[in-house]
């Protein structure tokens, strides 16, 4: 009897070992696929971040071989620099306006095109075109749109409004860039909301109609908004991080002008690195200050817009 039990026990152990051996090739395959990605992330993300933080603690001027430790002096100088404060205020205003409007506009697009008709699919594809055009190309197009002989002034001429060069105005240059970025980014986030709307079960919508939620406003309040909170969190986080890192459109269209009306932190970092030679340590410190601000804003909005799906 004991010999039979021992034989059964040994056979089970053999099966367990064989099962473990069968799983080993899968683990090895997974590790092989992960290693290149980890090397890429380490070389192009972690190492530059650590190296940049080290640089931020030094006066770093590689062009004249002047490198010495200054501690947190670069961070103090960045926070006290009026140019950086102006850039920070500008980008915070930009973020508040653009992220808010593009979020509501993207949700509106998604609701408008949330049908399976052919016309809806064609319209959605047309609206999505600005999202796939490169920012530099779109910036060049909008330089003409907002010029004296551009599309905006042409439309306004029908209402008797004289032409105006919007991008050379300290009052209208930044709103013009805001309008351009809302126009190009809202269609991108429309796809996120469209995916979320299509994941809502039809039974939920049928139950809502039975319960009397027939108006669009009430469906938005009690159905769409609660069920789309996770999508809203994603849209706001992506919009916030993208808006706070605004650079290419500013660089192409206004270069931070006129009179620093469109000056943003990444323009400040760029100038300190490539224009004002010798301030690379200061630019690195400004980069980490911007990183901390983005991190704080992301965590704050994450708490304001809860992830809980009602």
Backbone torsions as a table, in degrees:
resi	resn	phi	psi	omega
1	UNK	NA	-44.5	179.9
2	UNK	-64.8	-37.6	-179.1
3	UNK	-65.5	-38.0	178.0
4	UNK	-63.3	-45.7	179.7
5	UNK	-62.2	-41.1	179.8
6	UNK	-65.0	-37.5	178.4
7	UNK	-64.7	-43.5	177.4
8	UNK	-61.7	-43.7	179.7
9	UNK	-60.9	-43.4	179.8
10	UNK	-65.2	-39.9	178.5
11	UNK	-63.6	-39.8	178.2
12	UNK	-64.7	-41.5	177.5
13	UNK	-62.5	-39.8	178.7
14	UNK	-63.1	-42.5	179.0
15	UNK	-63.2	-40.7	179.2
16	UNK	-63.0	-43.9	179.7
17	UNK	-64.5	-41.1	178.2
18	UNK	-63.7	-38.1	177.1
19	UNK	-63.6	-41.8	178.1
20	UNK	-64.3	-39.4	179.9
21	UNK	-65.5	-35.5	178.7
22	UNK	-66.1	-31.9	-179.1
23	UNK	-77.3	-24.5	-177.0
24	UNK	-58.2	-45.1	178.1
25	UNK	-58.5	-35.2	178.0
26	UNK	-65.6	-41.7	178.2
27	UNK	-63.8	-43.4	179.2
28	UNK	-62.0	-42.5	178.3
29	UNK	-61.7	-42.9	178.4
30	UNK	-62.4	-42.7	179.5
31	UNK	-64.1	-39.6	179.4
32	UNK	-61.8	-39.6	179.8
33	UNK	-73.7	-30.3	-176.6
34	UNK	-79.7	-34.1	-174.8
35	UNK	-56.3	-48.1	179.0
36	UNK	-59.1	-40.2	179.1
37	UNK	-64.7	-42.5	179.1
38	UNK	-64.7	-38.3	176.3
39	UNK	-63.7	-43.8	179.3
40	UNK	-61.2	-47.6	-179.4
41	UNK	-64.0	-40.5	-179.5
42	UNK	-64.7	-45.5	-175.6
43	UNK	-71.6	-39.9	-172.1
44	UNK	-104.9	-3.4	178.5
45	UNK	-126.1	-62.7	-174.6
46	UNK	-66.9	-49.0	-179.2
47	UNK	-62.1	-47.1	176.8
48	UNK	-60.4	-36.9	180.0
49	UNK	-65.3	-45.7	179.1
50	UNK	-65.3	-43.7	-179.9
51	UNK	-63.1	-39.9	178.7
52	UNK	-64.4	-39.7	178.3
53	UNK	-64.8	-39.7	177.4
54	UNK	-63.1	-43.3	179.3
55	UNK	-60.9	-36.3	-177.8
56	UNK	-63.1	-17.0	178.9
57	UNK	-93.6	4.5	-177.3
58	UNK	-126.3	153.9	162.0
59	UNK	-80.2	109.4	-168.8
60	UNK	-117.6	107.0	178.4
61	UNK	-129.1	84.9	-175.5
62	UNK	-68.5	-19.6	-177.6
63	UNK	-72.5	-33.2	178.5
64	UNK	-113.3	13.4	176.0
65	UNK	55.0	43.5	178.8
66	UNK	-113.2	102.3	-178.2
67	UNK	-134.6	120.7	176.4
68	UNK	-153.8	154.8	-174.1
69	UNK	-74.3	132.8	178.4
70	UNK	-127.0	-0.5	178.8
71	UNK	68.8	-133.3	-177.5
72	UNK	-91.8	12.9	-178.8
73	UNK	-60.3	-37.5	178.7
74	UNK	-61.9	-40.5	179.3
75	UNK	-65.9	-40.4	178.3
76	UNK	-64.0	-43.2	-179.4
77	UNK	-65.7	-36.8	178.7
78	UNK	-64.8	-47.9	-177.7
79	UNK	-64.3	-31.6	-178.5
80	UNK	-88.1	-11.2	-176.3
81	UNK	-72.9	119.5	179.9
82	UNK	-58.5	-33.8	-179.6
83	UNK	-64.1	-41.4	179.2
84	UNK	-68.7	-38.6	179.5
85	UNK	-64.5	-40.6	176.2
86	UNK	-62.2	-44.8	179.2
87	UNK	-61.9	-40.1	-178.9
88	UNK	-67.4	-43.0	177.8
89	UNK	-62.1	-43.3	179.6
90	UNK	-60.1	-46.2	-175.7
91	UNK	-72.5	-29.9	176.3
92	UNK	-67.6	-41.8	176.5
93	UNK	-63.6	-45.1	178.1
94	UNK	-57.7	-46.2	-178.6
95	UNK	-63.0	-45.3	-179.0
96	UNK	-60.6	-42.8	-176.8
97	UNK	-74.2	-51.2	-173.1
98	UNK	-67.7	-46.6	-177.5
99	UNK	-63.3	-41.1	179.5
100	UNK	-63.2	-51.6	-175.8
101	UNK	-68.2	-43.8	-177.1
102	UNK	-67.1	-29.4	178.1
103	UNK	-67.6	-48.6	178.9
104	UNK	-66.7	-38.8	-179.8
105	UNK	-67.2	-41.1	177.9
106	UNK	-62.8	-40.7	178.4
107	UNK	-66.8	-37.4	177.1
108	UNK	-65.4	-42.6	175.0
109	UNK	-57.8	-45.9	-177.4
110	UNK	-62.2	-42.3	178.1
111	UNK	-66.3	-39.1	-177.0
112	UNK	-66.1	-37.7	-176.3
113	UNK	-103.7	21.9	-177.7
114	UNK	-86.6	53.4	176.0
115	UNK	-135.5	163.7	-177.7
116	UNK	-96.0	11.5	-177.7
117	UNK	-73.5	158.3	-179.7
118	UNK	-67.4	-38.3	179.3
119	UNK	-62.3	-40.8	179.1
120	UNK	-63.3	-41.7	179.6
121	UNK	-65.5	-40.6	179.5
122	UNK	-66.4	-44.3	179.3
123	UNK	-63.0	-40.0	178.8
124	UNK	-63.8	-39.2	178.1
125	UNK	-65.7	-39.7	179.0
126	UNK	-66.0	-44.1	179.9
127	UNK	-63.9	-30.7	-176.4
128	UNK	-78.2	-12.8	-176.4
129	UNK	-54.9	-46.7	-179.7
130	UNK	-58.8	-24.8	-177.9
131	UNK	-73.3	-22.4	-178.0
132	UNK	-99.1	-5.3	176.0
133	UNK	-81.3	139.3	-178.0
134	UNK	-63.6	146.5	-179.1
135	UNK	-57.6	-36.4	-180.0
136	UNK	-66.7	-44.6	178.6
137	UNK	-62.7	-43.6	178.6
138	UNK	-64.8	-35.8	178.3
139	UNK	-64.0	-42.4	178.5
140	UNK	-63.3	-39.8	177.6
141	UNK	-62.7	-43.1	-176.3
142	UNK	-76.4	-17.3	170.5
143	UNK	-61.0	-41.4	176.1
144	UNK	-72.0	-40.1	-177.1
145	UNK	-57.3	-40.0	-176.5
146	UNK	-99.0	10.5	179.1
147	UNK	-79.9	177.2	-178.8
148	UNK	-60.5	-36.5	-178.3
149	UNK	-105.4	20.5	-175.4
150	UNK	-84.6	-175.3	-174.7
151	UNK	-66.3	-40.5	-177.6
152	UNK	-62.3	-48.5	179.7
153	UNK	-67.0	-30.9	177.7
154	UNK	-64.8	-43.1	178.9
155	UNK	-67.6	-43.2	-178.8
156	UNK	-66.7	-23.3	-179.6
157	UNK	-65.3	-26.0	177.1
158	UNK	-68.5	-19.2	178.9
159	UNK	-102.6	11.4	177.5
160	UNK	77.5	15.5	-180.0
161	UNK	-89.7	126.1	-178.0
162	UNK	-66.3	154.8	-179.2
163	UNK	-65.7	149.4	-177.8
164	UNK	-144.4	136.9	176.3
165	UNK	-87.7	95.3	-170.2
166	UNK	-63.0	-35.3	-174.0
167	UNK	-78.3	-9.2	176.5
168	UNK	-102.9	10.1	-179.7
169	UNK	-103.4	130.4	177.5
170	UNK	-67.0	-20.1	-179.5
171	UNK	-87.9	-37.1	-170.7
172	UNK	-108.5	-9.7	-175.9
173	UNK	-62.9	-48.6	-178.0
174	UNK	-68.6	-43.4	174.2
175	UNK	-59.0	-33.2	177.5
176	UNK	-64.8	-42.1	178.3
177	UNK	-68.6	-36.4	175.4
178	UNK	-59.4	-46.0	-179.7
179	UNK	-61.5	-40.8	179.3
180	UNK	-62.4	-45.7	-177.3
181	UNK	-71.3	-33.6	173.7
182	UNK	-63.4	-41.5	179.7
183	UNK	-62.9	-35.0	-175.4
184	UNK	-92.3	-24.9	-175.7
185	UNK	-97.6	-28.3	-179.9
186	UNK	-58.3	-41.4	177.4
187	UNK	-62.4	-32.7	178.4
188	UNK	-63.8	-46.0	179.8
189	UNK	-74.9	-17.7	173.5
190	UNK	-58.1	-37.3	-179.7
191	UNK	-63.7	-37.7	178.5
192	UNK	-63.2	-46.5	179.8
193	UNK	-68.8	-35.4	179.0
194	UNK	-62.7	-41.8	177.4
195	UNK	-63.3	-39.4	178.4
196	UNK	-67.0	-41.1	179.6
197	UNK	-65.2	-39.3	-178.8
198	UNK	-71.5	-16.4	177.8
199	UNK	-85.9	-8.2	177.9
200	UNK	-73.6	123.6	-178.5
201	UNK	-61.8	143.0	178.9
202	UNK	-64.8	-27.3	178.2
203	UNK	-61.8	-34.4	178.4
204	UNK	-65.0	-43.9	-179.6
205	UNK	-67.3	-37.9	178.2
206	UNK	-66.0	-40.4	178.0
207	UNK	-65.3	-36.1	178.7
208	UNK	-64.9	-39.7	178.0
209	UNK	-65.2	-40.4	178.6
210	UNK	-63.6	-36.9	180.0
211	UNK	-78.0	-1.9	175.3
212	UNK	99.3	7.3	179.1
213	UNK	-87.6	76.2	-175.4
214	UNK	-97.4	-29.5	-179.6
215	UNK	-75.4	149.5	-179.7
216	UNK	-63.1	-36.0	-179.0
217	UNK	-65.6	-42.5	-179.5
218	UNK	-70.8	-36.1	175.6
219	UNK	-65.1	-37.9	177.2
220	UNK	-63.5	-43.3	-175.4
221	UNK	-70.0	-41.1	-171.6
222	UNK	-105.7	-13.5	-178.3
223	UNK	-118.3	-64.0	-172.3
224	UNK	-65.1	-50.5	-175.0
225	UNK	-62.1	-48.5	178.5
226	UNK	-62.8	-40.3	-176.8
227	UNK	-77.2	-16.3	-177.4
228	UNK	-104.9	17.3	-177.6
229	UNK	-66.6	-37.8	178.9
230	UNK	-63.7	-41.6	176.9
231	UNK	-63.8	-38.3	179.0
232	UNK	-65.0	-40.3	177.0
233	UNK	-59.5	-45.8	179.8
234	UNK	-62.4	-45.1	-178.8
235	UNK	-64.2	-43.7	-178.2
236	UNK	-67.7	-41.7	179.7
237	UNK	-63.7	-47.8	179.0
238	UNK	-64.3	-40.9	178.7
239	UNK	-65.8	-40.2	-179.6
240	UNK	-65.8	-48.3	-178.9
241	UNK	-65.1	-37.7	177.8
242	UNK	-68.3	-41.4	-179.1
243	UNK	-67.4	-39.9	179.6
244	UNK	-67.8	-20.0	179.4
245	UNK	-104.9	28.1	178.8
246	UNK	-60.0	127.7	178.2
247	UNK	-150.6	-56.9	-167.2
248	UNK	-60.2	-42.3	179.5
249	UNK	-65.3	-40.8	178.3
250	UNK	-63.9	-44.1	-177.9
251	UNK	-62.6	-41.1	-177.0
252	UNK	-76.7	-40.6	-169.7
253	UNK	-88.9	-51.9	-171.3
254	UNK	-122.8	-15.9	-177.1
255	UNK	57.3	31.9	177.9
256	UNK	90.8	-9.4	-179.3
257	UNK	-92.8	-172.2	-7.7
258	UNK	-78.4	139.9	178.9
259	UNK	54.3	41.4	179.2
260	UNK	59.6	24.9	179.0
261	UNK	-69.6	-24.7	179.1
262	UNK	-118.9	22.0	-178.9
263	UNK	-73.4	129.9	-177.1
264	UNK	-129.1	163.3	-176.2
265	UNK	-55.5	-39.0	-179.5
266	UNK	-69.7	-27.6	171.4
267	UNK	-67.8	-39.2	176.6
268	UNK	-61.7	-45.3	179.8
269	UNK	-65.1	-42.5	179.1
270	UNK	-61.6	-46.5	-179.2
271	UNK	-62.9	-41.3	-179.6
272	UNK	-67.7	-24.6	-178.7
273	UNK	-88.9	-46.0	-169.9
274	UNK	-112.0	-18.8	-177.7
275	UNK	-100.5	-55.7	177.8
276	UNK	-90.9	90.1	-172.3
277	UNK	-62.2	133.5	175.7
278	UNK	107.4	0.3	-177.2
279	UNK	-111.8	32.5	-177.0
280	UNK	-66.9	-38.0	176.2
281	UNK	-62.0	-40.0	177.6
282	UNK	-66.3	-39.6	178.0
283	UNK	-64.1	-39.7	177.9
284	UNK	-64.5	-39.8	177.3
285	UNK	-64.0	-41.1	177.5
286	UNK	-62.8	-35.5	178.1
287	UNK	-62.9	-41.6	-179.7
288	UNK	-73.8	-32.3	174.0
289	UNK	-62.9	-43.9	177.5
290	UNK	-63.4	-39.3	177.9
291	UNK	-60.8	-44.2	179.9
292	UNK	-64.4	-40.5	179.6
293	UNK	-64.0	-44.8	178.3
294	UNK	-62.4	-41.3	179.6
295	UNK	-62.2	-44.7	180.0
296	UNK	-64.2	-44.2	179.3
297	UNK	-63.9	-38.5	-179.9
298	UNK	-65.8	-45.5	179.5
299	UNK	-64.6	-38.8	-179.6
300	UNK	-64.0	-50.3	-179.0
301	UNK	-67.5	-28.3	177.3
302	UNK	-64.2	-33.5	177.9
303	UNK	-78.8	-32.4	-179.0
304	UNK	-71.1	-46.4	179.0
305	UNK	-99.2	96.9	-175.6
306	UNK	-68.3	153.6	-179.2
307	UNK	-82.4	-9.9	-175.3
308	UNK	-62.7	127.9	179.2
309	UNK	-98.8	111.4	-176.1
310	UNK	-73.7	NA	NA
